[in-house]
Amino acid sequence: MSTFEKRLKAIKEHPNAVTFAELDAVLRGQGWERHKPNSGSHYTYSKKGVFGIITVPFRKPHVKRHYVEMVIALLMCE
């Protein structure tokens, strides 16, 4: 099992306990580019060849479950 698969499995099992750093590592590991906000706390991710962007707010200690589930669904469709 690859590192990506292990991280994705851990995120799926505990979507309420995912940190921004964990979600960021999974997205960037799959080729998504992170764009810093000019103001505010929402980071955006884009990937060449994929229509649309993902928006994830930087939040401590954990990212809200809704955003985690959205990222999981998107990664499973790739």
C-alpha positions in Angstrom: 0.0 0.0 0.0 1.4 3.4 -1.0 1.7 6.4 1.2 -1.1 8.1 -0.6 -3.4 5.1 -0.1 -2.5 5.0 3.6 -3.3 8.7 4.0 -6.5 8.4 2.0 -7.6 5.4 4.1 -6.9 7.3 7.4 -8.8 10.3 6.1 -11.8 8.1 5.1 -11.9 6.4 8.5 -11.8 9.6 10.5 -13.2 12.5 8.4 -13.8 14.6 11.6 -10.2 14.5 12.7 -8.4 15.6 9.5 -6.0 18.5 9.8 -5.4 21.0 7.0 -1.8 19.8 6.6 -3.0 16.2 6.1 -5.6 17.2 3.5 -3.1 19.5 1.8 -0.5 16.7 1.6 -3.0 14.3 -0.1 -4.1 16.9 -2.6 -0.6 18.1 -3.5 0.7 14.5 -3.6 -1.9 13.9 -6.4 -0.7 16.9 -8.5 -3.1 19.6 -7.2 -1.5 23.1 -7.0 -2.3 25.1 -3.9 -3.0 28.9 -4.2 -2.8 31.1 -1.2 -5.6 33.5 -0.4 -5.0 37.2 -0.9 -7.1 37.8 2.2 -9.2 35.4 4.3 -8.5 31.8 5.1 -9.7 29.8 2.1 -7.1 28.1 0.0 -7.9 27.0 -3.6 -6.5 24.0 -5.4 -6.4 23.4 -9.2 -5.1 20.7 -11.4 -4.2 20.7 -15.0 -6.7 18.7 -17.0 -9.4 18.9 -14.3 -12.3 21.3 -14.7 -13.0 23.4 -11.6 -11.2 24.1 -8.4 -11.4 22.9 -4.8 -11.7 25.4 -2.0 -10.7 24.4 1.5 -10.6 26.8 4.5 -7.6 26.8 6.8 -9.0 25.9 10.1 -7.5 24.6 13.3 -7.5 22.0 14.7 -9.5 20.2 12.0 -11.1 20.8 8.6 -14.8 20.5 8.7 -16.2 17.1 7.6 -18.0 18.6 4.6 -14.8 19.7 3.0 -13.0 16.4 3.7 -15.9 14.4 2.1 -15.8 16.7 -0.9 -12.1 16.1 -1.4 -12.5 12.3 -0.9 -15.2 12.2 -3.5 -13.2 14.1 -6.0 -10.1 12.0 -5.5 -12.1 8.8 -6.0 -13.4 10.1 -9.3 -9.9 10.8 -10.8 
